[in-house]
């Protein structure tokens, strides 16, 4: 998706519902530098899983998990930026839990 196209789809599908955004840990990119459409996060925890790490990142009061290379240098409490692959996101109706995108 392009950002504006996605915004229109979300507006149409979500209507007046509260929604939850979801994505798989491998469908996002963590970077140490601000980029277009990146969300500022804080590193909360790191979980080694074989040749990768699962980075637990805080966005406000929400915790998200992102898969990163094990050699990517992350420090607890540091600021990093998250870019989600737009065509890989999922939206769920918060009340019903049903997928709407």
KARA-V175807 format. One record per backbone hydrogen bond with DSSP energy under -1.0 kcal/mol. CO is the residue of the C=O (numbers start at 0). NH is the residue of the N-H. If there is no record, write none. Layout:
CO&NH, CO&NH
//
This chain:
1&5, 2&6, 3&7, 4&8, 5&9, 6&10, 7&11, 8&12, 9&13, 10&14, 13&16, 17&93, 19&91, 21&89, 23&26, 24&66, 26&84, 28&82, 30&80, 34&37, 38&81, 40&79, 41&57, 42&76, 44&55, 46&53, 48&51, 50&69, 51&48, 52&67, 53&46, 54&65, 55&43, 55&44, 56&63, 57&41, 58&61, 61&58, 63&56, 65&54, 67&52, 68&71, 74&77, 77&42, 79&40, 80&30, 81&38, 82&28, 84&87, 85&88, 89&21, 90&99, 90&100, 91&19, 92&96, 97&92
//
